[in-house]
């Protein structure tokens, strides 16, 4: 469903992605982890062309995302994206945030968009917050609204860029639970996260990145028990037991 073929990306003289090749199958959950600055967020942002690439190809359902003439509006309807910083419209209610894109991008009638939004809010446990404004919600609630907003476009793929990094610790669980539910329902997902418990329990595969390269691709059991790359072993020691050294 998603394929990276020798993808490279530069920021000036700095190479953020170096000949990355990998694929994600339909219904698969891939967690991308690694140290800060390793290229994780840059990689997933190439999937819906939020970041241009220097060379290589990114294919979504067989279509070359970065080819001239690609219909970006149509692509982004198929690929939902959840950011670190919720990015909700502060002047709109929760319901307004969810109905805006379906009405104006998909042409959904307002009544149908409202019904869809209410169903999604119930799905993420926020049915009672439809008329609230973002400022009236906790961080965890805002992120769940952001997930519901992405789902309102009925995407085939969901991308998550460190969705819990801006949350207080006690709010992380409620967002991860929504993501677990999506995984159980068969949503194709790429998740950039430092939440190793989520990776171990939900991911079909884990990609470990460093210096713009995927150094390891393996199932969670192998990655967490017997990682093959020394850099991955070092990373896990630091993340799972930061006082070990």
C-alpha positions in Angstrom: 0.0 0.0 0.0 2.9 2.4 0.8 6.3 1.9 -0.7 9.5 3.9 -0.3 12.1 3.4 -3.0 15.5 4.8 -2.4 14.1 8.0 -1.0 16.6 10.8 -0.2 15.9 14.2 1.3 18.2 17.1 2.0 17.9 20.3 4.1 20.7 22.4 2.6 23.9 20.4 3.3 22.2 18.1 5.8 20.9 14.8 4.5 17.7 14.0 6.4 16.8 10.8 4.5 19.4 8.6 2.8 18.2 6.1 0.2 15.3 4.8 2.3 13.6 1.7 0.9 10.7 0.0 2.8 7.0 -0.9 2.4 3.8 -1.0 4.4 1.2 -3.6 3.6 -2.6 -2.9 3.7 -3.9 -3.2 7.3 -0.3 -3.2 8.7 0.7 -1.1 11.7 4.4 0.1 11.5 6.0 2.0 14.3 9.0 4.1 13.4 11.4 4.8 16.3 14.8 6.2 16.8 16.7 9.1 18.3 15.7 12.7 17.7 16.8 14.0 14.3 17.0 10.5 12.8 14.5 11.3 10.0 11.4 9.7 11.4 9.0 12.6 11.0 10.5 13.7 7.7 9.9 10.2 6.3 6.2 10.0 7.1 5.7 13.6 5.9 6.9 12.5 2.4 3.9 10.1 2.2 1.4 13.0 1.7 4.0 15.4 0.2 4.2 17.7 3.2 7.9 17.3 2.6 9.4 17.2 -1.0 12.1 14.6 -1.7 15.4 15.0 -3.6 15.3 11.5 -5.3 13.6 8.2 -5.2 9.9 7.5 -5.2 7.1 7.3 -2.6 4.2 5.2 -3.8 0.7 5.1 -2.2 -1.6 2.5 -3.7 0.7 2.4 -6.7 0.6 6.1 -7.4 3.8 8.2 -7.3 3.2 10.8 -4.7 5.9 13.2 -5.8 5.3 12.9 -9.6 4.3 16.1 -11.4 0.6 16.3 -11.8 -0.3 14.2 -8.7 -3.7 15.3 -7.3 -2.6 16.3 -3.8 -6.1 17.1 -2.6 -7.3 13.6 -3.6 -4.1 12.0 -2.1 -4.6 13.8 1.2 -8.2 12.7 1.4 -6.9 9.1 1.4 -4.0 9.7 3.9 -5.0 11.1 7.3 -2.3 12.9 9.3 -2.2 13.5 13.1 0.4 16.0 14.2 2.2 16.5 17.5 0.4 19.8 18.1 -3.3 19.0 17.5 -3.7 22.0 15.0 -7.4 22.4 15.7 -9.1 25.6 14.6 -9.6 27.5 17.9 -12.6 29.5 16.6 -14.6 26.4 15.7 -16.4 24.0 17.9 -15.3 20.4 18.0 -18.2 19.6 15.6 -17.1 22.5 13.4 -13.6 21.1 13.2 -14.8 17.7 12.2 -17.3 18.8 9.6 -15.3 21.5 7.8 -13.2 19.2 5.5 -15.9 16.7 4.6 -18.2 19.5 3.5 -15.7 21.6 1.6 -13.3 19.0 0.4 -15.5 16.0 -0.2 -18.7 17.9 -0.9 -20.6 16.0 1.8 -24.0 17.6 2.7 -23.9 19.4 6.0 -26.4 17.2 7.7 -24.5 14.0 6.6 -21.2 15.5 7.7 -22.7 16.3 11.1 -24.0 12.7 11.5 -20.5 11.4 10.5 -18.8 13.7 13.0 -21.1 12.7 15.9 -20.4 9.1 15.2 -16.7 9.6 15.2 -16.8 11.6 18.4 -18.7 8.7 20.0 -16.0 6.4 18.7 -13.2 8.4 20.4 -15.2 8.8 23.6 -16.1 12.5 23.2 -19.7 12.5 22.1 -20.5 15.0 24.9 -17.9 17.5 23.7 -19.4 18.3 20.2 -20.2 21.9 21.1 -17.1 22.6 23.1 -14.2 24.7 21.8 -10.6 23.4 21.7 -9.5 25.7 24.5 -12.1 24.0 26.7 -10.6 20.5 26.2 -7.6 18.8 27.8 -4.6 18.0 25.6 -5.6 14.3 25.4 -9.1 15.3 24.4 -7.8 17.7 21.7 -5.6 15.0 20.2 -8.6 12.6 20.1 -10.6 15.2 18.3 -7.6 15.6 15.9 -7.8 11.8 15.2 -11.5 12.0 14.7 -11.1 14.9 12.3 -8.6 12.9 10.2 -11.0 9.9 10.2 -13.8 12.2 9.0 -12.2 12.1 5.5 -12.6 8.3 5.5 -8.9 7.7 4.8 -7.3 4.4 3.8 -4.1 5.3 5.7 -3.4 7.1 9.0 0.0 8.7 9.8 0.8 9.7 13.3 3.7 12.0 14.0 4.6 11.6 17.8 0.9 12.1 18.7 1.5 11.9 22.5 4.7 13.9 22.7 2.9 17.2 23.6 0.7 15.5 26.3 1.0 15.3 30.0 1.8 11.7 31.0 -1.7 11.0 32.4 -3.3 11.9 29.1 -1.2 9.6 26.9 -3.2 6.5 27.6 -6.5 7.8 26.3 -4.9 8.7 22.9 -3.0 5.4 22.6 -6.3 3.5 23.3 -7.9 5.2 20.3 -5.0 4.2 18.2 -5.1 0.6 19.5 -8.8 0.5 18.5 -7.9 1.7 15.0 -5.3 -1.0 14.7 -7.8 -3.7 15.7 -10.2 -2.4 13.1 -7.6 -2.9 10.4 -6.5 0.6 9.6 -3.2 0.9 7.8 -0.9 3.0 10.1 2.6 4.5 10.3 3.2 5.8 13.8 6.3 7.8 14.8 6.5 7.4 18.6 8.7 6.9 21.6 5.9 4.9 23.3 7.7 1.6 23.3 4.9 -0.2 25.1 2.5 0.7 22.3 5.1 -0.4 19.7 5.5 -3.8 21.4 1.8 -4.5 21.9 0.3 -3.1 18.7 2.9 -2.9 15.9 3.2 -5.6 13.2 6.7 -4.3 12.5 9.1 -1.8 14.0 11.4 0.3 11.9 14.5 1.7 13.7 16.0 4.9 12.1 19.2 6.8 12.7 21.0 9.4 10.6 18.3 9.2 7.9 18.4 5.5 7.4 16.3 2.6 8.4 18.8 0.4 10.2 16.4 -2.3 11.3 13.0 -3.6 10.2 11.7 -6.4 12.3 8.7 -7.7 14.3 8.3 -6.3 17.8 9.4 -9.4 19.6 12.7 -9.6 17.7 13.3 -5.9 18.0 12.8 -5.7 21.7 14.4 -9.0 22.7 17.2 -9.5 20.1 17.7 -6.3 18.0 20.2 -7.0 15.3 21.8 -3.6 15.0 24.2 -2.3 17.7 22.7 1.2 17.4 19.2 -0.2 18.0 20.5 -2.0 21.1 22.1 1.2 22.4 18.8 3.1 21.8 16.7 0.5 23.6 19.1 0.5 26.6 18.7 4.3 26.8 14.9 4.4 26.3 13.9 1.4 28.4 16.5 1.9 31.2 17.8 5.5 31.1 19.8 5.0 34.3 21.6 1.9 33.1 24.7 3.8 32.0 
